[in-house]
Amino acid sequence: MNIDPVSLDQLRVVLAVVEAGSFTAAAKRLRRAQSAVSQAVMSLERQLGVALFDRDGYRPVPTPAGRALLAEIRSIVERSERLRAQASAIASGLEPELAVVLDAVYPMRAFARILSEFRERFPTVAVRLFVEALGGVVEKVTDGTCALGVLATMPQLPAGLTGHALRPVQMVPVAAAGSPLARAGGRIPEERLRDHVQIVLSDRSRLTEGRDFWVLSPRTWRVGDLSSKRELLLAGLGWGMMPRHMVAEDLECGDLVRLAIESVPETDHLPAFAFHRAGEVPGPAAAWMLDRLRQGVD
């Protein structure tokens, strides 16, 4: 059976009849003559080869076929409306997608709350999120992959980037309970660390090749992500600096112990920056994200 092209207008008329409860009420809602509404529905029924409404009663009632097709009709209309809204937003300058690179030490749970607000405000904008550390964060912005970055594992931004200070990320030196350093007691001299493996987050880019940050021991094991680092620390394979929010539960239950190291302040924090390429003006969605990051999250 050949089916003539179905129009969105016909589908919208069917929904109006279902929602309004009658052809007369649908005509008033659509500001059309009742005959035009009836004709649109009958034309669609002929094209589909099924009756969508039972007209024998006082009000039109969807037939079994009409009920079966109603969800698909509604879906098609809603998708078309989303398409129109997205096209209109893009035409007005709104980004179709926002790519952001987040430093691995930045609190993901807090950032997820920002994304929840973002979705409500910019429902048509897709989000692409990367998680990197050190030079990997910077490279994703400098090469144009991401419009925005959040950096916290380097003490300062490289040239060519415009940064905005964020709330610092608290870092704590930790080791597994029962490890020699955890049993040391008192403040540990930095020289004593030379005999113990420090587990270090490595840079997967070449931007900081040959440079180390917060490495206090010559004996290092290097890992590419913080989840692996945490597991190695819990296994007692060394000590390391970790974001406080990532090991809070481990410290509370006693699986990890916070170390007191003479050269590390009691409340050591990493400076954090939200940044973009210098000379570039962020689009509306990126500008909102930047402002929201600067407001901070708990």
MIDOSE-1310 file (N, C-alpha, C; in nm, 2 decimals, decimal comma, always signed):
residues 298
mnid	+0,08/-0,12/+0,00/+0,00/+0,00/+0,00/+0,09/+0,12/+0,00; +0,06/+0,22/-0,09/+0,14/+0,34/-0,10/+0,07/+0,44/-0,01; +0,15/+0,51/+0,07/+0,10/+0,61/+0,17/+0,15/+0,74/+0,12; +0,06/+0,84/+0,10/+0,11/+0,97/+0,06/+0,18/+1,04/+0,18
pvsl	+0,27/+1,13/+0,15/+0,34/+1,20/+0,26/+0,25/+1,26/+0,37; +0,28/+1,23/+0,49/+0,20/+1,28/+0,61/+0,26/+1,41/+0,65; +0,18/+1,51/+0,68/+0,23/+1,64/+0,72/+0,23/+1,65/+0,87; +0,32/+1,74/+0,92/+0,33/+1,77/+1,06/+0,20/+1,84/+1,11
dqlr	+0,14/+1,92/+1,02/+0,02/+1,98/+1,05/-0,09/+1,89/+1,08; -0,10/+1,78/+1,00/-0,20/+1,68/+1,03/-0,18/+1,61/+1,16; -0,06/+1,58/+1,20/-0,03/+1,52/+1,32/-0,06/+1,61/+1,44; -0,03/+1,74/+1,42/-0,07/+1,84/+1,53/-0,22/+1,85/+1,55
vvla	-0,29/+1,84/+1,44/-0,44/+1,85/+1,45/-0,49/+1,73/+1,53; -0,44/+1,61/+1,50/-0,48/+1,49/+1,57/-0,46/+1,51/+1,72; -0,34/+1,56/+1,76/-0,31/+1,58/+1,90/-0,40/+1,68/+1,96; -0,43/+1,78/+1,89/-0,52/+1,89/+1,94/-0,66/+1,83/+1,97
vvea	-0,71/+1,74/+1,88/-0,84/+1,68/+1,90/-0,84/+1,59/+2,03; -0,73/+1,51/+2,04/-0,72/+1,42/+2,16/-0,71/+1,51/+2,29; -0,63/+1,61/+2,28/-0,61/+1,69/+2,41/-0,73/+1,78/+2,44; -0,79/+1,83/+2,34/-0,91/+1,92/+2,36/-1,04/+1,84/+2,38
gsft	-1,04/+1,72/+2,33/-1,16/+1,63/+2,36/-1,27/+1,64/+2,25; -1,26/+1,73/+2,15/-1,36/+1,73/+2,05/-1,30/+1,81/+1,93; -1,37/+1,80/+1,82/-1,33/+1,87/+1,70/-1,35/+2,02/+1,71; -1,46/+2,05/+1,78/-1,50/+2,19/+1,80/-1,39/+2,26/+1,89
aaak	-1,36/+2,19/+2,00/-1,26/+2,25/+2,09/-1,12/+2,26/+2,03; -1,09/+2,16/+1,95/-0,96/+2,17/+1,88/-0,96/+2,28/+1,78; -1,07/+2,30/+1,71/-1,08/+2,41/+1,61/-1,06/+2,55/+1,68; -1,12/+2,56/+1,80/-1,10/+2,69/+1,87/-0,95/+2,70/+1,92
rlrr	-0,89/+2,60/+1,96/-0,75/+2,60/+2,00/-0,66/+2,64/+1,89; -0,69/+2,58/+1,77/-0,60/+2,60/+1,65/-0,64/+2,73/+1,57; -0,76/+2,79/+1,61/-0,81/+2,90/+1,54/-0,84/+2,87/+1,40; -0,91/+2,76/+1,38/-0,95/+2,72/+1,25/-1,10/+2,69/+1,25
aqsa	-1,15/+2,67/+1,13/-1,29/+2,63/+1,12/-1,29/+2,48/+1,15; -1,41/+2,44/+1,21/-1,42/+2,30/+1,25/-1,41/+2,21/+1,13; -1,46/+2,25/+1,02/-1,46/+2,17/+0,89/-1,31/+2,15/+0,85; -1,22/+2,25/+0,87/-1,08/+2,23/+0,83/-1,02/+2,13/+0,92
vsqa	-1,05/+2,13/+1,05/-1,00/+2,03/+1,15/-1,04/+1,89/+1,11; -1,17/+1,87/+1,08/-1,23/+1,74/+1,05/-1,17/+1,69/+0,92; -1,15/+1,78/+0,82/-1,09/+1,74/+0,69/-0,94/+1,70/+0,71; -0,87/+1,77/+0,80/-0,73/+1,73/+0,82/-0,72/+1,59/+0,88
vmsl	-0,81/+1,56/+0,97/-0,81/+1,42/+1,04/-0,85/+1,32/+0,94; -0,96/+1,34/+0,86/-1,00/+1,24/+0,76/-0,90/+1,22/+0,66; -0,83/+1,33/+0,61/-0,73/+1,31/+0,51/-0,61/+1,22/+0,57; -0,58/+1,24/+0,69/-0,47/+1,16/+0,75/-0,52/+1,01/+0,76
erql	-0,64/+0,99/+0,80/-0,69/+0,86/+0,81/-0,69/+0,79/+0,68; -0,73/+0,86/+0,57/-0,72/+0,80/+0,44/-0,58/+0,76/+0,40; -0,49/+0,85/+0,43/-0,35/+0,82/+0,40/-0,29/+0,70/+0,48; -0,33/+0,69/+0,60/-0,28/+0,58/+0,68/-0,36/+0,45/+0,67
gval	-0,48/+0,46/+0,62/-0,56/+0,34/+0,59/-0,63/+0,29/+0,72; -0,64/+0,37/+0,82/-0,70/+0,33/+0,95/-0,78/+0,45/+1,00; -0,89/+0,42/+1,08/-0,96/+0,52/+1,15/-0,90/+0,55/+1,28; -0,87/+0,68/+1,30/-0,81/+0,72/+1,43/-0,91/+0,75/+1,54
fdrd	-1,03/+0,79/+1,50/-1,13/+0,82/+1,60/-1,26/+0,75/+1,57; -1,33/+0,71/+1,68/-1,47/+0,66/+1,67/-1,56/+0,78/+1,69; -1,64/+0,81/+1,59/-1,72/+0,93/+1,59/-1,87/+0,90/+1,63; -1,90/+0,78/+1,67/-2,04/+0,75/+1,69/-2,10/+0,81/+1,82
gyrp	-2,01/+0,84/+1,91/-2,06/+0,90/+2,04/-2,07/+1,05/+2,03; -2,09/+1,11/+2,15/-2,10/+1,26/+2,16/-1,97/+1,32/+2,13; -1,86/+1,26/+2,18/-1,73/+1,31/+2,15/-1,64/+1,21/+2,08; -1,55/+1,25/+2,00/-1,46/+1,15/+1,93/-1,37/+1,08/+2,03
vptp	-1,36/+0,95/+2,01/-1,28/+0,87/+2,10/-1,18/+0,80/+2,02; -1,05/+0,80/+2,06/-0,95/+0,73/+1,97/-0,98/+0,58/+1,96; -0,97/+0,53/+1,84/-0,99/+0,39/+1,82/-0,87/+0,31/+1,87; -0,87/+0,18/+1,88/-0,75/+0,10/+1,91/-0,63/+0,14/+1,83
agra	-0,66/+0,15/+1,70/-0,55/+0,19/+1,61/-0,50/+0,33/+1,64; -0,59/+0,42/+1,67/-0,55/+0,56/+1,71/-0,47/+0,56/+1,84; -0,51/+0,48/+1,93/-0,43/+0,47/+2,06/-0,30/+0,42/+2,03; -0,29/+0,32/+1,94/-0,16/+0,25/+1,91/-0,06/+0,35/+1,84
llae	-0,12/+0,44/+1,76/-0,04/+0,53/+1,69/-0,01/+0,66/+1,76; -0,09/+0,69/+1,86/-0,08/+0,82/+1,93/+0,06/+0,85/+1,99; +0,12/+0,75/+2,05/+0,25/+0,78/+2,11/+0,35/+0,82/+2,00; +0,35/+0,75/+1,88/+0,44/+0,78/+1,77/+0,41/+0,92/+1,72
irsi	+0,28/+0,95/+1,70/+0,24/+1,08/+1,65/+0,30/+1,19/+1,75; +0,28/+1,17/+1,88/+0,33/+1,27/+1,98/+0,48/+1,28/+1,97; +0,55/+1,17/+1,95/+0,69/+1,17/+1,95/+0,74/+1,25/+1,83; +0,68/+1,23/+1,71/+0,72/+1,30/+1,59/+0,70/+1,45/+1,60
vers	+0,59/+1,49/+1,66/+0,56/+1,63/+1,68/+0,66/+1,69/+1,78; +0,69/+1,62/+1,89/+0,78/+1,68/+1,99/+0,92/+1,69/+1,93; +0,96/+1,59/+1,85/+1,10/+1,59/+1,79/+1,10/+1,71/+1,69; +1,00/+1,73/+1,62/+1,00/+1,84/+1,52/+1,01/+1,98/+1,59
erlr	+0,94/+1,99/+1,71/+0,95/+2,11/+1,79/+1,09/+2,13/+1,84; +1,15/+2,02/+1,89/+1,29/+2,03/+1,94/+1,38/+2,08/+1,83; +1,36/+2,02/+1,71/+1,44/+2,06/+1,59/+1,43/+2,21/+1,56; +1,31/+2,26/+1,56/+1,28/+2,40/+1,53/+1,35/+2,49/+1,64
aqas	+1,33/+2,44/+1,77/+1,39/+2,52/+1,88/+1,54/+2,53/+1,87; +1,60/+2,41/+1,84/+1,75/+2,40/+1,83/+1,80/+2,49/+1,71; +1,73/+2,48/+1,60/+1,77/+2,56/+1,48/+1,76/+2,70/+1,51; +1,66/+2,74/+1,58/+1,64/+2,89/+1,61/+1,75/+2,93/+1,71
aias	+1,78/+2,85/+1,81/+1,89/+2,88/+1,90/+2,02/+2,90/+1,83; +2,05/+2,80/+1,74/+2,18/+2,81/+1,67/+2,19/+2,93/+1,59; +2,07/+2,96/+1,52/+2,07/+3,08/+1,43/+2,09/+3,21/+1,52; +2,05/+3,21/+1,64/+2,07/+3,33/+1,73/+2,21/+3,33/+1,79
glep	+2,29/+3,23/+1,77/+2,43/+3,23/+1,82/+2,46/+3,13/+1,93; +2,36/+3,06/+1,97/+2,38/+2,96/+2,08/+2,46/+2,84/+2,02; +2,56/+2,79/+2,09/+2,64/+2,68/+2,05/+2,55/+2,55/+2,04; +2,57/+2,47/+1,93/+2,49/+2,34/+1,93/+2,55/+2,24/+2,03
elav	+2,68/+2,26/+2,06/+2,75/+2,17/+2,15/+2,85/+2,24/+2,23; +2,87/+2,21/+2,36/+2,97/+2,27/+2,45/+3,06/+2,16/+2,49; +3,19/+2,17/+2,45/+3,29/+2,07/+2,50/+3,37/+2,13/+2,61; +3,38/+2,05/+2,72/+3,45/+2,10/+2,84/+3,55/+1,99/+2,88
vlda	+3,67/+2,03/+2,92/+3,77/+1,94/+2,98/+3,79/+1,97/+3,13; +3,77/+1,87/+3,21/+3,77/+1,89/+3,36/+3,90/+1,82/+3,41; +3,96/+1,89/+3,50/+4,08/+1,84/+3,57/+4,04/+1,72/+3,65; +4,12/+1,62/+3,65/+4,08/+1,49/+3,73/+4,06/+1,52/+3,88
vypm	+4,13/+1,62/+3,93/+4,11/+1,64/+4,08/+3,99/+1,73/+4,11; +3,93/+1,79/+4,01/+3,81/+1,87/+4,04/+3,69/+1,79/+4,08; +3,62/+1,83/+4,18/+3,50/+1,75/+4,23/+3,40/+1,72/+4,12; +3,39/+1,60/+4,07/+3,29/+1,57/+3,97/+3,15/+1,58/+4,02
rafa	+3,12/+1,54/+4,14/+2,99/+1,55/+4,19/+2,94/+1,70/+4,19; +3,03/+1,79/+4,23/+2,99/+1,93/+4,22/+2,97/+1,98/+4,08; +3,05/+1,93/+3,99/+3,04/+1,97/+3,85/+2,91/+1,92/+3,79; +2,87/+1,80/+3,83/+2,75/+1,74/+3,79/+2,63/+1,82/+3,82
rils	+2,63/+1,89/+3,94/+2,52/+1,97/+3,98/+2,51/+2,10/+3,89; +2,63/+2,15/+3,85/+2,63/+2,26/+3,75/+2,57/+2,21/+3,62; +2,61/+2,09/+3,57/+2,56/+2,04/+3,45/+2,41/+2,02/+3,46; +2,35/+1,99/+3,57/+2,21/+1,97/+3,59/+2,14/+2,11/+3,56
efre	+2,20/+2,21/+3,62/+2,15/+2,35/+3,60/+2,16/+2,39/+3,45; +2,27/+2,35/+3,39/+2,30/+2,38/+3,25/+2,19/+2,32/+3,16; +2,16/+2,19/+3,19/+2,06/+2,12/+3,10/+1,93/+2,19/+3,11; +1,89/+2,24/+3,23/+1,76/+2,31/+3,24/+1,76/+2,44/+3,16
rfpt	+1,88/+2,51/+3,16/+1,89/+2,64/+3,10/+1,91/+2,63/+2,95; +1,98/+2,53/+2,90/+2,02/+2,51/+2,76/+1,98/+2,37/+2,71; +1,86/+2,34/+2,71/+1,82/+2,20/+2,67/+1,86/+2,16/+2,54; +1,88/+2,25/+2,44/+1,92/+2,21/+2,31/+2,07/+2,19/+2,29
vavr	+2,15/+2,23/+2,39/+2,30/+2,22/+2,37/+2,35/+2,09/+2,43; +2,42/+2,02/+2,34/+2,48/+1,89/+2,38/+2,61/+1,92/+2,45; +2,64/+1,83/+2,55/+2,77/+1,85/+2,62/+2,86/+1,73/+2,59; +2,99/+1,77/+2,57/+3,09/+1,67/+2,56/+3,20/+1,70/+2,67
lfve	+3,21/+1,60/+2,75/+3,30/+1,62/+2,87/+3,42/+1,53/+2,86; +3,54/+1,59/+2,88/+3,66/+1,51/+2,89/+3,72/+1,53/+3,03; +3,79/+1,43/+3,08/+3,86/+1,44/+3,21/+4,01/+1,41/+3,19; +4,09/+1,50/+3,22/+4,23/+1,49/+3,20/+4,30/+1,54/+3,32
algg	+4,44/+1,55/+3,32/+4,52/+1,61/+3,42/+4,64/+1,68/+3,36; +4,69/+1,77/+3,44/+4,81/+1,84/+3,40/+4,80/+1,90/+3,25; +4,90/+1,87/+3,17/+4,90/+1,92/+3,04/+4,79/+1,87/+2,95; +4,73/+1,76/+2,98/+4,62/+1,71/+2,90/+4,50/+1,80/+2,91
vvek	+4,48/+1,87/+3,02/+4,37/+1,96/+3,03/+4,40/+2,08/+2,94; +4,52/+2,13/+2,94/+4,55/+2,25/+2,86/+4,55/+2,22/+2,71; +4,60/+2,10/+2,67/+4,60/+2,07/+2,53/+4,46/+2,06/+2,47; +4,36/+2,01/+2,55/+4,23/+2,00/+2,49/+4,17/+2,14/+2,46
vtdg	+4,21/+2,24/+2,52/+4,16/+2,37/+2,49/+4,25/+2,44/+2,38; +4,38/+2,43/+2,40/+4,47/+2,50/+2,30/+4,45/+2,44/+2,16; +4,42/+2,31/+2,15/+4,40/+2,25/+2,01/+4,26/+2,27/+1,96; +4,17/+2,33/+2,04/+4,04/+2,36/+1,99/+3,94/+2,25/+2,01
tcal	+3,98/+2,14/+2,08/+3,88/+2,04/+2,10/+3,77/+2,08/+2,20; +3,81/+2,16/+2,30/+3,72/+2,21/+2,40/+3,72/+2,36/+2,40; +3,60/+2,42/+2,43/+3,59/+2,56/+2,45/+3,63/+2,61/+2,58; +3,61/+2,52/+2,68/+3,64/+2,56/+2,82/+3,72/+2,45/+2,89
gvla	+3,81/+2,49/+2,98/+3,88/+2,39/+3,06/+3,88/+2,43/+3,21; +3,89/+2,33/+3,30/+3,91/+2,36/+3,44/+4,04/+2,29/+3,48; +4,14/+2,37/+3,53/+4,27/+2,32/+3,56/+4,30/+2,34/+3,70; +4,36/+2,23/+3,77/+4,39/+2,24/+3,91/+4,52/+2,16/+3,94
tmpq	+4,58/+2,10/+3,84/+4,70/+2,02/+3,87/+4,83/+2,09/+3,82; +4,82/+2,21/+3,78/+4,94/+2,29/+3,74/+4,93/+2,42/+3,82; +5,04/+2,48/+3,87/+5,03/+2,60/+3,95/+4,99/+2,72/+3,88; +5,01/+2,73/+3,75/+4,97/+2,84/+3,67/+4,93/+2,81/+3,53
lpag	+4,86/+2,89/+3,46/+4,82/+2,87/+3,32/+4,93/+2,91/+3,23; +4,95/+2,83/+3,12/+5,05/+2,86/+3,02/+5,00/+2,99/+2,95; +5,09/+3,05/+2,87/+5,06/+3,17/+2,79/+4,96/+3,13/+2,68; +4,89/+3,23/+2,64/+4,79/+3,21/+2,53/+4,65/+3,17/+2,58
ltgh	+4,63/+3,17/+2,72/+4,50/+3,13/+2,78/+4,46/+3,24/+2,87; +4,33/+3,25/+2,88/+4,27/+3,35/+2,97/+4,20/+3,27/+3,08; +4,24/+3,29/+3,20/+4,20/+3,22/+3,32/+4,12/+3,30/+3,42; +4,03/+3,23/+3,49/+3,95/+3,29/+3,60/+3,96/+3,20/+3,72
alrp	+4,00/+3,26/+3,83/+4,03/+3,18/+3,95/+3,90/+3,12/+4,00; +3,91/+2,99/+4,04/+3,80/+2,92/+4,11/+3,84/+2,88/+4,25; +3,74/+2,82/+4,32/+3,77/+2,78/+4,45/+3,88/+2,67/+4,45; +3,99/+2,68/+4,53/+4,10/+2,58/+4,53/+4,05/+2,44/+4,56
vqmv	+4,12/+2,34/+4,52/+4,10/+2,20/+4,56/+4,19/+2,16/+4,67; +4,13/+2,11/+4,78/+4,21/+2,07/+4,89/+4,28/+1,93/+4,86; +4,40/+1,93/+4,89/+4,48/+1,80/+4,87/+4,53/+1,75/+5,00; +4,54/+1,62/+5,02/+4,59/+1,57/+5,14/+4,69/+1,45/+5,11
pvaa	+4,80/+1,44/+5,18/+4,89/+1,33/+5,17/+4,84/+1,21/+5,24; +4,83/+1,09/+5,18/+4,77/+0,98/+5,25/+4,85/+0,85/+5,22; +4,83/+0,75/+5,31/+4,88/+0,62/+5,29/+4,79/+0,52/+5,36; +4,80/+0,39/+5,32/+4,72/+0,29/+5,38/+4,74/+0,28/+5,53
agsp	+4,64/+0,25/+5,60/+4,65/+0,23/+5,74/+4,74/+0,10/+5,76; +4,83/+0,11/+5,85/+4,92/+0,00/+5,88/+5,05/+0,01/+5,80; +5,06/+0,11/+5,71/+5,19/+0,12/+5,63/+5,29/+0,19/+5,73; +5,42/+0,18/+5,70/+5,52/+0,24/+5,79/+5,50/+0,39/+5,80
lara	+5,47/+0,46/+5,70/+5,45/+0,61/+5,71/+5,32/+0,64/+5,79; +5,22/+0,56/+5,78/+5,10/+0,58/+5,86/+5,12/+0,56/+6,01; +5,22/+0,47/+6,04/+5,25/+0,44/+6,18/+5,35/+0,54/+6,24; +5,40/+0,63/+6,16/+5,52/+0,71/+6,20/+5,49/+0,80/+6,32
ggri	+5,38/+0,86/+6,32/+5,34/+0,95/+6,43/+5,42/+1,08/+6,41; +5,35/+1,19/+6,45/+5,42/+1,32/+6,44/+5,44/+1,36/+6,30; +5,51/+1,47/+6,28/+5,53/+1,53/+6,14/+5,65/+1,46/+6,08; +5,64/+1,41/+5,96/+5,74/+1,33/+5,89/+5,83/+1,42/+5,82
peer	+5,96/+1,41/+5,84/+6,06/+1,50/+5,76/+6,06/+1,45/+5,62; +6,08/+1,55/+5,53/+6,08/+1,51/+5,39/+6,19/+1,41/+5,35; +6,30/+1,42/+5,42/+6,41/+1,32/+5,39/+6,36/+1,18/+5,41; +6,27/+1,16/+5,51/+6,23/+1,02/+5,53/+6,15/+0,96/+5,42
lrdh	+6,09/+1,05/+5,34/+6,01/+1,00/+5,22/+6,09/+0,94/+5,12; +6,22/+0,97/+5,12/+6,30/+0,91/+5,01/+6,31/+0,76/+5,01; +6,27/+0,70/+5,12/+6,27/+0,55/+5,13/+6,14/+0,49/+5,10; +6,04/+0,57/+5,06/+5,91/+0,52/+5,03/+5,86/+0,56/+4,89
vqiv	+5,78/+0,47/+4,83/+5,73/+0,50/+4,70/+5,62/+0,60/+4,70; +5,63/+0,70/+4,62/+5,52/+0,80/+4,60/+5,45/+0,77/+4,48; +5,32/+0,75/+4,48/+5,24/+0,73/+4,37/+5,19/+0,86/+4,31; +5,22/+0,88/+4,18/+5,21/+1,01/+4,12/+5,12/+1,00/+4,00
lsdr	+5,04/+1,10/+3,98/+4,95/+1,11/+3,86/+5,04/+1,16/+3,75; +5,04/+1,09/+3,64/+5,13/+1,12/+3,53/+5,06/+1,21/+3,43; +5,14/+1,28/+3,35/+5,08/+1,37/+3,24/+5,08/+1,29/+3,11; +4,97/+1,27/+3,05/+4,96/+1,20/+2,93/+4,99/+1,29/+2,81
srlt	+5,01/+1,41/+2,83/+5,06/+1,50/+2,72/+5,21/+1,53/+2,73; +5,26/+1,60/+2,64/+5,40/+1,63/+2,65/+5,43/+1,78/+2,70; +5,32/+1,84/+2,74/+5,33/+1,98/+2,78/+5,42/+2,00/+2,90; +5,42/+1,91/+2,99/+5,50/+1,93/+3,11/+5,61/+1,82/+3,12
egrd	+5,65/+1,77/+3,00/+5,75/+1,66/+3,00/+5,88/+1,71/+3,07; +5,93/+1,62/+3,16/+6,05/+1,66/+3,24/+6,02/+1,74/+3,36; +5,89/+1,78/+3,39/+5,86/+1,86/+3,50/+5,77/+1,78/+3,60; +5,79/+1,80/+3,73/+5,71/+1,73/+3,83/+5,65/+1,84/+3,92
fwvl	+5,53/+1,81/+3,97/+5,46/+1,90/+4,06/+5,43/+1,82/+4,19; +5,47/+1,86/+4,30/+5,43/+1,80/+4,43/+5,49/+1,66/+4,44; +5,60/+1,64/+4,38/+5,67/+1,51/+4,39/+5,78/+1,53/+4,49; +5,78/+1,45/+4,61/+5,87/+1,47/+4,72/+5,96/+1,35/+4,73
sprt	+5,94/+1,24/+4,66/+6,02/+1,13/+4,68/+6,09/+1,09/+4,54; +6,21/+1,05/+4,54/+6,28/+1,01/+4,42/+6,22/+0,87/+4,37; +6,16/+0,80/+4,45/+6,10/+0,67/+4,42/+5,95/+0,69/+4,38; +5,92/+0,68/+4,26/+5,78/+0,70/+4,21/+5,73/+0,59/+4,13
wrvg	+5,60/+0,57/+4,15/+5,52/+0,49/+4,06/+5,42/+0,59/+3,99; +5,40/+0,58/+3,86/+5,32/+0,68/+3,79/+5,20/+0,61/+3,73; +5,08/+0,67/+3,75/+4,95/+0,61/+3,70/+4,88/+0,72/+3,62; +4,79/+0,68/+3,53/+4,73/+0,77/+3,44/+4,60/+0,83/+3,49
dlss	+4,54/+0,78/+3,60/+4,41/+0,83/+3,65/+4,41/+0,82/+3,80; +4,32/+0,90/+3,86/+4,31/+0,90/+4,01/+4,24/+0,78/+4,07; +4,15/+0,72/+4,00/+4,09/+0,60/+4,05/+4,19/+0,49/+4,07; +4,28/+0,47/+3,97/+4,39/+0,37/+3,98/+4,49/+0,41/+4,10
krel	+4,52/+0,54/+4,11/+4,60/+0,58/+4,22/+4,54/+0,55/+4,35; +4,41/+0,58/+4,37/+4,35/+0,55/+4,50/+4,36/+0,40/+4,53; +4,33/+0,31/+4,43/+4,34/+0,17/+4,45/+4,48/+0,12/+4,50; +4,58/+0,18/+4,43/+4,72/+0,15/+4,47/+4,75/+0,19/+4,62
llag	+4,70/+0,31/+4,65/+4,72/+0,36/+4,79/+4,65/+0,27/+4,89; +4,52/+0,23/+4,86/+4,45/+0,14/+4,95/+4,52/+0,01/+4,96; +4,59/-0,04/+4,86/+4,66/-0,16/+4,86/+4,79/-0,15/+4,94; +4,83/-0,03/+4,98/+4,95/-0,02/+5,06/+5,08/-0,02/+4,98
lgwg	+5,07/+0,02/+4,85/+5,18/+0,02/+4,76/+5,26/+0,15/+4,76; +5,22/+0,24/+4,84/+5,29/+0,37/+4,84/+5,21/+0,48/+4,91; +5,26/+0,60/+4,91/+5,18/+0,71/+4,96/+5,16/+0,81/+4,84; +5,07/+0,91/+4,86/+5,05/+1,01/+4,76/+4,96/+1,12/+4,80
mmpr	+4,96/+1,22/+4,72/+4,87/+1,34/+4,74/+4,73/+1,30/+4,67; +4,62/+1,32/+4,74/+4,49/+1,30/+4,68/+4,40/+1,41/+4,71; +4,30/+1,44/+4,62/+4,20/+1,54/+4,65/+4,12/+1,49/+4,77; +4,10/+1,58/+4,86/+4,03/+1,55/+4,99/+3,89/+1,49/+4,96
hmva	+3,82/+1,54/+4,86/+3,68/+1,49/+4,84/+3,68/+1,34/+4,79; +3,79/+1,30/+4,73/+3,80/+1,16/+4,67/+3,83/+1,06/+4,78; +3,89/+1,10/+4,89/+3,93/+1,00/+4,99/+3,86/+1,02/+5,12; +3,76/+1,11/+5,12/+3,70/+1,14/+5,25/+3,64/+1,02/+5,32
edle	+3,58/+0,93/+5,25/+3,52/+0,81/+5,31/+3,63/+0,72/+5,35; +3,74/+0,71/+5,27/+3,85/+0,62/+5,31/+3,91/+0,66/+5,44; +3,92/+0,80/+5,46/+3,98/+0,85/+5,58/+3,89/+0,83/+5,70; +3,76/+0,85/+5,67/+3,66/+0,83/+5,78/+3,65/+0,69/+5,83
cgdl	+3,66/+0,59/+5,74/+3,65/+0,45/+5,79/+3,79/+0,40/+5,83; +3,89/+0,47/+5,81/+4,03/+0,43/+5,85/+4,11/+0,35/+5,75; +4,06/+0,33/+5,63/+4,14/+0,25/+5,53/+4,26/+0,33/+5,49; +4,25/+0,46/+5,48/+4,36/+0,55/+5,45/+4,38/+0,64/+5,57
vrla	+4,51/+0,68/+5,59/+4,54/+0,77/+5,70/+4,61/+0,90/+5,64; +4,57/+1,01/+5,69/+4,63/+1,14/+5,65/+4,77/+1,15/+5,71; +4,87/+1,18/+5,63/+5,00/+1,19/+5,68/+5,03/+1,34/+5,71; +5,11/+1,36/+5,81/+5,16/+1,49/+5,85/+5,30/+1,50/+5,80
iesv	+5,32/+1,58/+5,69/+5,46/+1,59/+5,63/+5,51/+1,73/+5,66; +5,63/+1,75/+5,71/+5,68/+1,88/+5,74/+5,67/+1,98/+5,63; +5,70/+1,94/+5,51/+5,70/+2,04/+5,40/+5,56/+2,06/+5,33; +5,46/+1,99/+5,38/+5,33/+2,01/+5,33/+5,24/+2,08/+5,43
petd	+5,18/+2,19/+5,40/+5,09/+2,26/+5,49/+4,97/+2,17/+5,53; +4,92/+2,20/+5,65/+4,81/+2,12/+5,71/+4,68/+2,13/+5,61; +4,67/+2,25/+5,55/+4,56/+2,27/+5,46/+4,61/+2,31/+5,33; +4,67/+2,22/+5,26/+4,73/+2,24/+5,13/+4,62/+2,24/+5,02
hlpa	+4,63/+2,34/+4,94/+4,53/+2,36/+4,83/+4,59/+2,38/+4,70; +4,53/+2,33/+4,59/+4,58/+2,35/+4,46/+4,49/+2,47/+4,40; +4,56/+2,57/+4,34/+4,48/+2,67/+4,27/+4,41/+2,61/+4,15; +4,29/+2,66/+4,13/+4,20/+2,61/+4,02/+4,17/+2,73/+3,93
fafh	+4,16/+2,70/+3,80/+4,12/+2,80/+3,70/+4,02/+2,74/+3,60; +3,92/+2,83/+3,57/+3,84/+2,80/+3,45/+3,91/+2,88/+3,34; +3,92/+2,83/+3,22/+4,00/+2,90/+3,12/+3,95/+2,87/+2,98; +3,99/+2,96/+2,89/+3,96/+2,94/+2,74/+4,08/+3,01/+2,67
rage	+4,08/+2,99/+2,54/+4,19/+3,05/+2,46/+4,18/+3,20/+2,46; +4,29/+3,27/+2,48/+4,30/+3,41/+2,48/+4,25/+3,47/+2,35; +4,17/+3,58/+2,36/+4,12/+3,64/+2,23/+3,99/+3,59/+2,18; +3,95/+3,48/+2,24/+3,82/+3,42/+2,20/+3,71/+3,46/+2,29
vpgp	+3,60/+3,49/+2,24/+3,48/+3,53/+2,32/+3,39/+3,41/+2,33; +3,37/+3,36/+2,45/+3,29/+3,24/+2,47/+3,14/+3,26/+2,42; +3,08/+3,16/+2,37/+2,94/+3,17/+2,32/+2,85/+3,18/+2,45; +2,72/+3,19/+2,42/+2,63/+3,21/+2,54/+2,63/+3,09/+2,64
aaaw	+2,64/+2,97/+2,59/+2,64/+2,85/+2,68/+2,77/+2,85/+2,76; +2,88/+2,87/+2,68/+3,02/+2,87/+2,75/+3,03/+2,98/+2,85; +2,98/+3,10/+2,82/+2,98/+3,21/+2,91/+2,90/+3,18/+3,04; +2,79/+3,12/+3,02/+2,71/+3,08/+3,14/+2,79/+2,98/+3,22
mldr	+2,84/+2,88/+3,16/+2,92/+2,78/+3,23/+3,04/+2,85/+3,31; +3,11/+2,94/+3,24/+3,22/+3,01/+3,30/+3,18/+3,08/+3,43; +3,07/+3,16/+3,41/+3,02/+3,24/+3,53/+2,97/+3,14/+3,64; +2,91/+3,03/+3,61/+2,86/+2,94/+3,71/+2,98/+2,88/+3,78
lrqg	+3,08/+2,84/+3,71/+3,20/+2,79/+3,78/+3,26/+2,89/+3,87; +3,27/+3,01/+3,83/+3,33/+3,12/+3,92/+3,25/+3,14/+4,04; +3,11/+3,11/+4,04/+3,03/+3,13/+4,16/+3,07/+3,02/+4,26; +3,12/+2,91/+4,22/+3,16/+2,80/+4,31/+3,04/+2,71/+4,34
vd	+3,08/+2,59/+4,39/+2,99/+2,49/+4,43/+3,03/+2,43/+4,56; +2,94/+2,38/+4,63/+2,97/+2,31/+4,76/+3,00/+2,17/+4,74
